[in-house]
Amino acid sequence: MNCLHCHKYIDHLHNTSHVLVRDLSIFGRLVYLKVPRRKYYCNDCGRYPTQVGSPLKTV
């Protein structure tokens, strides 16, 4: 991943949190997807950029 601030390549994962995304209901029951949101640490600028984009594909 490239840093969003200084545009240098970074691969040092700082932490991962999860976001709940609502999906289509199945048999009348609510469905939520637990999607990881990764935060990295940039050694060059000292910031913590978050991964942009979703690992989910839309159909």
MMTF fields as JSON, N, C-alpha, C and O atoms, coordinates in Angstrom:
{
  "mmtfVersion": "1.0.0",
  "mmtfProducer": "UNKNOWN",
  "numBonds": 235,
  "numAtoms": 236,
  "numGroups": 59,
  "numChains": 1,
  "numModels": 1,
  "chainsPerModel": [1],
  "groupsPerChain": [59],
  "chainIdList": ["A"],
  "bondAtomList": [4, 2, 8, 6, 12, 10, 16, 14, 20, 18, 24, 22, 28, 26, 32, 30, 36, 34, 40, 38, 44, 42, 48, 46, 52, 50, 56, 54, 60, 58, 64, 62, 68, 66, 72, 70, 76, 74, 80, 78, 84, 82, 88, 86, 92, 90, 96, 94, 100, 98, 104, 102, 108, 106, 112, 110, 116, 114, 120, 118, 124, 122, 128, 126, 132, 130, 136, 134, 140, 138, 144, 142, 148, 146, 152, 150, 156, 154, 160, 158, 164, 162, 168, 166, 172, 170, 176, 174, 180, 178, 184, 182, 188, 186, 192, 190, 196, 194, 200, 198, 204, 202, 208, 206, 212, 210, 216, 214, 220, 218, 224, 222, 228, 226, 232, 230],
  "bondOrderList": [1, 1, 1, 1, 1, 1, 1, 1, 1, 1, 1, 1, 1, 1, 1, 1, 1, 1, 1, 1, 1, 1, 1, 1, 1, 1, 1, 1, 1, 1, 1, 1, 1, 1, 1, 1, 1, 1, 1, 1, 1, 1, 1, 1, 1, 1, 1, 1, 1, 1, 1, 1, 1, 1, 1, 1, 1, 1],
  "groupList": [{"groupName": "MET", "atomNameList": ["N", "CA", "C", "O"], "elementList": ["N", "C", "C", "O"], "formalChargeList": [0, 0, 0, 0], "bondAtomList": [1, 0, 2, 1, 3, 2], "bondOrderList": [1, 1, 2], "singleLetterCode": "M", "chemCompType": "L-PEPTIDE LINKING"}, {"groupName": "ASN", "atomNameList": ["N", "CA", "C", "O"], "elementList": ["N", "C", "C", "O"], "formalChargeList": [0, 0, 0, 0], "bondAtomList": [1, 0, 2, 1, 3, 2], "bondOrderList": [1, 1, 2], "singleLetterCode": "N", "chemCompType": "L-PEPTIDE LINKING"}, {"groupName": "CYS", "atomNameList": ["N", "CA", "C", "O"], "elementList": ["N", "C", "C", "O"], "formalChargeList": [0, 0, 0, 0], "bondAtomList": [1, 0, 2, 1, 3, 2], "bondOrderList": [1, 1, 2], "singleLetterCode": "C", "chemCompType": "L-PEPTIDE LINKING"}, {"groupName": "LEU", "atomNameList": ["N", "CA", "C", "O"], "elementList": ["N", "C", "C", "O"], "formalChargeList": [0, 0, 0, 0], "bondAtomList": [1, 0, 2, 1, 3, 2], "bondOrderList": [1, 1, 2], "singleLetterCode": "L", "chemCompType": "L-PEPTIDE LINKING"}, {"groupName": "HIS", "atomNameList": ["N", "CA", "C", "O"], "elementList": ["N", "C", "C", "O"], "formalChargeList": [0, 0, 0, 0], "bondAtomList": [1, 0, 2, 1, 3, 2], "bondOrderList": [1, 1, 2], "singleLetterCode": "H", "chemCompType": "L-PEPTIDE LINKING"}, {"groupName": "LYS", "atomNameList": ["N", "CA", "C", "O"], "elementList": ["N", "C", "C", "O"], "formalChargeList": [0, 0, 0, 0], "bondAtomList": [1, 0, 2, 1, 3, 2], "bondOrderList": [1, 1, 2], "singleLetterCode": "K", "chemCompType": "L-PEPTIDE LINKING"}, {"groupName": "TYR", "atomNameList": ["N", "CA", "C", "O"], "elementList": ["N", "C", "C", "O"], "formalChargeList": [0, 0, 0, 0], "bondAtomList": [1, 0, 2, 1, 3, 2], "bondOrderList": [1, 1, 2], "singleLetterCode": "Y", "chemCompType": "L-PEPTIDE LINKING"}, {"groupName": "ILE", "atomNameList": ["N", "CA", "C", "O"], "elementList": ["N", "C", "C", "O"], "formalChargeList": [0, 0, 0, 0], "bondAtomList": [1, 0, 2, 1, 3, 2], "bondOrderList": [1, 1, 2], "singleLetterCode": "I", "chemCompType": "L-PEPTIDE LINKING"}, {"groupName": "ASP", "atomNameList": ["N", "CA", "C", "O"], "elementList": ["N", "C", "C", "O"], "formalChargeList": [0, 0, 0, 0], "bondAtomList": [1, 0, 2, 1, 3, 2], "bondOrderList": [1, 1, 2], "singleLetterCode": "D", "chemCompType": "L-PEPTIDE LINKING"}, {"groupName": "THR", "atomNameList": ["N", "CA", "C", "O"], "elementList": ["N", "C", "C", "O"], "formalChargeList": [0, 0, 0, 0], "bondAtomList": [1, 0, 2, 1, 3, 2], "bondOrderList": [1, 1, 2], "singleLetterCode": "T", "chemCompType": "L-PEPTIDE LINKING"}, {"groupName": "SER", "atomNameList": ["N", "CA", "C", "O"], "elementList": ["N", "C", "C", "O"], "formalChargeList": [0, 0, 0, 0], "bondAtomList": [1, 0, 2, 1, 3, 2], "bondOrderList": [1, 1, 2], "singleLetterCode": "S", "chemCompType": "L-PEPTIDE LINKING"}, {"groupName": "VAL", "atomNameList": ["N", "CA", "C", "O"], "elementList": ["N", "C", "C", "O"], "formalChargeList": [0, 0, 0, 0], "bondAtomList": [1, 0, 2, 1, 3, 2], "bondOrderList": [1, 1, 2], "singleLetterCode": "V", "chemCompType": "L-PEPTIDE LINKING"}, {"groupName": "ARG", "atomNameList": ["N", "CA", "C", "O"], "elementList": ["N", "C", "C", "O"], "formalChargeList": [0, 0, 0, 0], "bondAtomList": [1, 0, 2, 1, 3, 2], "bondOrderList": [1, 1, 2], "singleLetterCode": "R", "chemCompType": "L-PEPTIDE LINKING"}, {"groupName": "PHE", "atomNameList": ["N", "CA", "C", "O"], "elementList": ["N", "C", "C", "O"], "formalChargeList": [0, 0, 0, 0], "bondAtomList": [1, 0, 2, 1, 3, 2], "bondOrderList": [1, 1, 2], "singleLetterCode": "F", "chemCompType": "L-PEPTIDE LINKING"}, {"groupName": "GLY", "atomNameList": ["N", "CA", "C", "O"], "elementList": ["N", "C", "C", "O"], "formalChargeList": [0, 0, 0, 0], "bondAtomList": [1, 0, 2, 1, 3, 2], "bondOrderList": [1, 1, 2], "singleLetterCode": "G", "chemCompType": "PEPTIDE LINKING"}, {"groupName": "PRO", "atomNameList": ["N", "CA", "C", "O"], "elementList": ["N", "C", "C", "O"], "formalChargeList": [0, 0, 0, 0], "bondAtomList": [1, 0, 2, 1, 3, 2], "bondOrderList": [1, 1, 2], "singleLetterCode": "P", "chemCompType": "L-PEPTIDE LINKING"}, {"groupName": "GLN", "atomNameList": ["N", "CA", "C", "O"], "elementList": ["N", "C", "C", "O"], "formalChargeList": [0, 0, 0, 0], "bondAtomList": [1, 0, 2, 1, 3, 2], "bondOrderList": [1, 1, 2], "singleLetterCode": "Q", "chemCompType": "L-PEPTIDE LINKING"}],
  "groupTypeList": [0, 1, 2, 3, 4, 2, 4, 5, 6, 7, 8, 4, 3, 4, 1, 9, 10, 4, 11, 3, 11, 12, 8, 3, 10, 7, 13, 14, 12, 3, 11, 6, 3, 5, 11, 15, 12, 12, 5, 6, 6, 2, 1, 8, 2, 14, 12, 6, 15, 9, 16, 11, 14, 10, 15, 3, 5, 9, 11],
  "groupIdList": [1, 2, 3, 4, 5, 6, 7, 8, 9, 10, 11, 12, 13, 14, 15, 16, 17, 18, 19, 20, 21, 22, 23, 24, 25, 26, 27, 28, 29, 30, 31, 32, 33, 34, 35, 36, 37, 38, 39, 40, 41, 42, 43, 44, 45, 46, 47, 48, 49, 50, 51, 52, 53, 54, 55, 56, 57, 58, 59],
  "secStructList": [7, 5, 7, 6, 6, 6, 7, 7, 5, 7, 7, 7, 3, 3, 3, 3, 3, 3, 3, 3, 3, 3, 3, 3, 3, 3, 6, 6, 3, 3, 3, 3, 3, 3, 3, 3, 3, 3, 3, 3, 7, 7, 6, 6, 6, 7, 7, 7, 7, 5, 7, 7, 1, 7, 1, 7, 7, 7, 7],
  "xCoordList": [0.857, 0.0, 0.895, 1.973, 0.45, 1.172, 0.536, -0.685, 1.379, 0.902, 0.082, 0.479, -1.05, -1.917, -1.349, -1.791, -0.375, 0.169, 1.474, 1.61, 2.434, 3.728, 3.923, 4.915, 2.998, 2.971, 4.117, 4.416, 4.75, 5.788, 5.127, 4.046, 5.782, 5.253, 5.399, 6.464, 4.317, 4.365, 3.755, 2.827, 4.301, 3.748, 3.694, 3.435, 3.937, 3.912, 2.481, 1.997, 1.816, 0.444, 0.438, 1.1, -0.307, -0.385, -1.467, -1.199, -2.678, -3.758, -4.88, -4.894, -5.817, -6.972, -8.223, -8.313, -9.182, -10.492, -11.501, -11.17, -12.713, -13.725, -14.933, -15.313, -15.516, -16.698, -17.811, -17.594, -19.001, -20.141, -20.854, -21.233, -21.032, -21.707, -22.958, -22.894, -24.096, -25.342, -25.449, -25.201, -25.816, -25.983, -27.476, -28.302, -27.816, -29.206, -29.703, -28.943, -30.966, -31.56, -31.72, -31.931, -31.613, -31.807, -32.907, -32.797, -33.967, -35.112, -35.671, -36.071, -35.692, -36.245, -35.32, -35.719, -34.119, -33.161, -32.135, -31.707, -31.739, -30.725, -29.365, -29.047, -28.578, -27.243, -26.243, -26.415, -25.202, -24.126, -22.808, -22.575, -21.948, -20.622, -19.605, -19.682, -18.667, -17.607, -16.406, -15.707, -16.174, -15.152, -13.952, -14.117, -12.741, -11.563, -11.199, -11.304, -10.768, -10.286, -8.873, -8.676, -7.904, -6.5, -5.896, -6.09, -5.158, -4.462, -2.964, -2.498, -2.227, -0.792, -0.021, -0.59, 1.275, 2.149, 3.196, 3.848, 3.354, 4.34, 5.586, 5.52, 6.72, 7.982, 8.506, 9.248, 8.131, 8.647, 7.993, 8.686, 6.664, 5.982, 5.392, 4.917, 5.413, 4.941, 3.432, 2.931, 2.705, 1.239, 0.7, 1.427, -0.607, -1.284, -2.405, -3.573, -2.077, -3.134, -3.956, -3.451, -5.231, -6.149, -6.311, -6.338, -6.418, -6.577, -7.833, -8.911, -7.673, -8.772, -9.385, -8.685, -10.684, -11.38, -11.908, -11.573, -12.723, -13.356, -12.909, -12.776, -12.672, -12.342, -13.566, -13.453, -14.731, -15.964, -16.161, -15.85, -16.67, -17.003, -18.513, -19.255, -18.962, -20.396, -20.788, -20.023, -21.986, -22.471, -23.591, -24.153],
  "yCoordList": [-1.175, 0.0, 1.227, 1.214, 2.29, 3.558, 4.499, 4.54, 5.256, 6.239, 7.304, 7.795, 7.652, 8.656, 10.068, 10.98, 10.256, 11.588, 11.848, 12.869, 10.915, 11.133, 10.234, 10.378, 9.318, 8.442, 7.428, 6.883, 7.175, 6.14, 4.793, 4.741, 3.704, 2.368, 2.021, 2.219, 1.499, 1.069, -0.325, -0.677, -1.105, -2.434, -2.766, -3.911, -1.768, -1.984, -1.807, -0.683, -2.912, -2.879, -2.443, -3.061, -1.384, -0.872, -1.599, -2.123, -1.635, -2.394, -2.622, -2.05, -3.469, -3.775, -3.648, -4.221, -2.898, -2.823, -3.403, -3.656, -3.609, -4.19, -3.262, -2.601, -3.231, -2.437, -3.408, -4.325, -3.207, -4.04, -3.414, -2.243, -4.207, -3.758, -4.604, -5.833, -3.94, -4.687, -5.242, -4.539, -6.498, -7.178, -7.447, -7.032, -8.122, -8.465, -9.471, -10.324, -9.37, -10.299, -11.682, -11.822, -12.699, -14.078, -14.678, -14.717, -15.146, -15.741, -14.822, -15.277, -13.518, -12.548, -12.18, -11.436, -12.678, -12.376, -11.379, -11.452, -10.44, -9.456, -10.132, -11.05, -9.669, -10.223, -9.078, -8.073, -9.242, -8.257, -8.931, -10.078, -8.216, -8.709, -7.963, -6.741, -8.679, -8.082, -7.861, -8.809, -6.601, -6.262, -5.643, -4.69, -6.168, -5.595, -4.235, -4.003, -3.34, -2.016, -1.892, -1.814, -1.875, -1.92, -0.522, 0.31, -0.289, 0.977, 0.677, -0.209, 1.418, 1.214, 2.351, 3.396, 2.142, 3.194, 3.497, 2.59, 4.778, 5.209, 5.706, 6.676, 5.041, 5.441, 6.761, 7.46, 7.113, 8.327, 9.596, 10.568, 9.6, 10.83, 10.698, 11.686, 9.492, 9.31, 9.305, 9.449, 9.144, 9.137, 7.715, 6.76, 7.605, 6.313, 6.268, 6.423, 6.061, 6.003, 4.724, 3.664, 4.854, 3.72, 3.23, 4.023, 1.927, 1.322, 1.885, 1.911, 2.33, 2.908, 1.838, 0.98, 1.894, 0.908, -0.216, -0.351, -1.001, -2.094, -3.419, -3.544, -4.418, -5.731, -6.432, -7.534, -5.799, -6.387, -5.953, -4.818, -6.846, -6.504, -6.373, -7.149, -5.403, -5.245, -6.038, -6.158, -6.578, -7.4, -6.659, -7.163],
  "zCoordList": [0.0, 0.0, 0.0, 0.594, -0.666, -0.659, 0.349, 0.493, 1.045, 2.019, 1.296, 0.239, 1.87, 1.255, 1.392, 0.694, 2.285, 2.559, 1.795, 1.12, 1.906, 1.25, 0.027, -0.687, -0.222, -1.398, -1.447, -2.51, -0.318, -0.255, 0.039, 0.626, -0.375, -0.132, 1.348, 1.932, 1.958, 3.352, 3.461, 2.734, 4.388, 4.616, 6.106, 6.478, 6.963, 8.413, 8.923, 9.052, 9.207, 9.698, 11.162, 11.996, 11.477, 12.85, 13.636, 14.717, 13.11, 13.743, 12.742, 11.652, 13.138, 12.304, 13.151, 14.237, 12.65, 13.291, 12.303, 11.144, 12.761, 11.888, 11.79, 12.757, 10.614, 10.336, 9.954, 9.163, 10.515, 10.145, 8.957, 8.991, 7.909, 6.693, 6.525, 6.545, 6.361, 6.2, 4.792, 3.812, 4.705, 3.43, 3.215, 4.028, 2.152, 1.891, 2.921, 3.381, 3.278, 4.237, 3.616, 2.411, 4.469, 4.038, 4.897, 6.123, 4.253, 4.945, 6.03, 7.101, 5.734, 6.672, 7.823, 8.719, 7.815, 8.888, 8.378, 7.227, 9.244, 8.881, 8.769, 9.526, 7.821, 7.605, 7.628, 6.938, 8.425, 8.507, 8.181, 8.563, 7.476, 7.147, 8.0, 8.133, 8.568, 9.371, 8.452, 8.093, 8.074, 7.091, 7.801, 8.563, 7.566, 8.225, 7.646, 6.442, 8.535, 8.142, 8.695, 9.907, 7.807, 8.221, 8.296, 7.41, 9.381, 9.563, 9.563, 10.279, 8.758, 8.605, 9.266, 9.582, 9.473, 9.986, 8.926, 8.409, 8.606, 7.617, 8.347, 9.102, 8.123, 8.752, 8.209, 8.899, 6.98, 6.36, 6.894, 7.194, 7.015, 7.466, 8.871, 9.431, 9.452, 10.824, 10.98, 12.095, 9.902, 9.98, 9.922, 9.649, 10.19, 10.224, 9.183, 9.539, 7.911, 6.895, 7.002, 7.373, 6.67, 6.673, 5.246, 4.305, 5.094, 3.777, 3.106, 3.699, 1.867, 1.099, 0.228, -0.31, 0.095, -0.733, 0.119, 1.296, -0.493, 0.214, -0.362, -1.579, 0.485, -0.056, -0.641, -1.178, -0.539, -1.077, -2.518, -2.879, -3.332, -4.705, -4.818, -4.215, -5.581, -5.803, -7.021, -7.978, -6.977, -8.091, -8.791, -9.763]
}
